[in-house]
Every structure is written in C-alpha cells, then in structure tokens.
Amino acid sequence: MTQQYYELTEKSTKSIKARAPLTLEQVLSAYQTLFENLDPQTMAQAFSEVFAPQVYFKDPFNEIKGRAKLLALFEHMFTTLHEPMFRIHHKAGSGNTGYLEWRFYFKLKPNQPVKQINGMSKIVIDDQGWVIVHIDYWDSGEYIYHQVPIIGAFTRWVASKLKADV
C-alpha cells in the first residue's frame, strides 16, 4: 500500500504550486522547526508550506491521505492531550528520503506526569521538496498497550513469552 501510494502521490504533486526546489536537508530543517514549534493557531499555514495536498501519513493508529486530514489529526492531538511537544534529536537521509529520530512529550490530564514516546519518522519528498509521505515508527505496545490495565498485563505476558532467554 505505501509503495503504491508513494508512486501515485509523486505523480499528483506535479500540479501543485511551483516554488524553488528544496533540498532534503532544507526540508528536514524546516520539518524540525515545524514540529518543535507546533501551534494549533498557525498549524494550517505551516502545513501548507511543507506538505503536498495529497500527503500520505501512517502511524501505529492512523493511515490517512491528504493535508486536510493530516491537519485534523494534529488538531485532534491538541484537543485530547495536554502540552504535546516534539523534540527532534537526529536527522539523516539521502536522495528524496529522510529520517528523523524524535521524542514526543505529553500529558493525558493537566495534573498528571509527562509521558514520553520515542520514535522515528520516514519522510519522502517530491522533486520540489514537498513532503509526500510521512510514516511514523514507534512501539505502541511499549508506550500504550502495556500501560492499560488488564490489556497491559496480557501484552506484557505475551512479550515475556516471546523474549529470548539470553
């Protein structure tokens, strides 16, 4: 699915507004600035400057197509979590594909402690520097399912059975 969508998305971005092509390094720097300064008030404008209209996004819980849906996803994040914040620690890439290692911090409720998720994002850009694919990789078992009563006990038990005895 991802490869097919990447090919379709790359073709569909030929018609979006022209701009001076951006290098992968420029896009990754802009991405870091965007995500480390996410603000619900300015997010729509910022997304329109980085993401192609038909961007493909996937994480452990979502698979969406389109900048408007991506914006709605992040708006949902701001309405359901308290103090969400990304910090990008490493950037790398070559050609049209980049990788970002990040930490996501948030609170489920205002008076609760800060939680952290460590992850990696794969970013693919077209020949103009528009982000056409964003895929997040992070362990939903460790950071979500293991924390839920009853389900967490079961997922931890399954993980213990799969663990190597070394």
N, C-alpha and C positions, 0 to 999 in steps of 0.2 A: 504494500500500500504506500509506504513512504517513498520508495523509489519512483513509482508511477506518479505520485502527486508532485514530486520534485520536478520531473520532466514536464508535466503539464503546467506547473507554476512558472517554470523558467520561460516557457513559450508565452504565457499570458502576460508577463511583465514587459514585453516589448512595447506595449501600447501605453504604459503609464508615463506621466510627465517626464520629460527629458531633464537631465541635470548632468553636471560634470561627473564623470565616473569616480567612484570612491574605491580606494584600495581596501583589501581585507583589514589591514592594520587600522585604517581610518574608521572603518565600520566597527571593529571591536572596541576601539577607544570611545566612540560615540555610544556604543551599547553599554559600556561600563558606566559612563556618565548618566545615561538614561536610567538604568536600573538602580544605581546607587542614589539617585535623586528622584525616585518615583513620587509623584504627587498627583492625587486624583483631579486637582484643578487644571493641571497642564498636560496630563497624560494623553489626551486625544491629539493635541497638536504634536507632541513629541513622537507618538506612534506614527503619525502621518509622514514624519520626516525620516523614519527608519524602516518601517515595514511596508512591503509590497501589499497592494489591496487584497491579493489572494494568498497571503502568507498561510503556511501550514504550521500548526503548533500541536505538539504532543507532549504530555507528561503522564505520570502513572494513573491519573484520574480523568484526563481530558484529551480529546482529539478533535480539533476544530480547524475550520478553513475560513479565512477571511479576517481582515484587520478589525472590522466592526465587532466580530465575535471575540477576538482576542482582547479588545478593549473592554468588552462586557465581562470577560473572565477576570481581568485585573480589577475592574470596578467591584466585582463580587468579593475579591480578596480584601479590598479596603473596607467593605461593609461587614464582613464576617470575622475579620481578625483585627487585633489591636496592635498598633505600632509595627506593621510589617515593614521589613527593611532588608535589602540585599547588600552584600559586600562581595565584590569580585576579587579573588586573590591571585589568579593566574589567567593569562590569555595566551593562546597559541593558535597556529593554523598555517595553512598554505593554500595557494590556488584560490578557490572560492569557498573553502570550508574552514571555519574557526571553532575553537573550543574555549569555553570559559569555566573555570572552577569557581564555585561560589558557596556562600553561606547565606541562608535565609533565616532571619530572626523574626519572631512574632510572639504575641500573647493571645491565648484563647479568650481570656477575660482581663479587664484592666488591672485587677488586683492579683493576678497570677504571675508566676515567674516567667521569664522569657524562655521560649523554646527555640531550638536551632535545628535546621536541616542542612546537611552538606550535600552538594550536588554538582553536576556538570551539565553544561548545555552545548549542543552541537548547533552551529549556525551556518546556514548556506546562503550565499548572496548571488544575485544575478550579475550580469556584466556591467550594470550601472551602480552596483553597490546596495541595491535594495535587499533587505532580508526576506527571503522567500521560504525558508524552512528554519524552524526553531524546535529542537527536540531536547527535553529535559530528562536527565537520568539521575534518579535518586531512589533510595531504598524505602519504599512505602511501608514495608514490613517493619523495619527497624524504627522508623520515625513516627508511624501512625498505628499500624495494627498491633504491634507489641505493647502499645500503651493503653489499649482499650480493655476494660475488664472483660473477663470470660474469653473473648476473642483473642486477647493478648496472651492469656495463659495457653490457649491452644496453639497459636502461631509460634510461641516460644518453645513449646513441647515439640512441634514438628521440626523446628530449626535444630533443636538438640539431637533429634534422631538422624538428621542429615549431616551433622557436624562430624568431621573426621577426628578420630582419636589419635592425635599425633603429639 
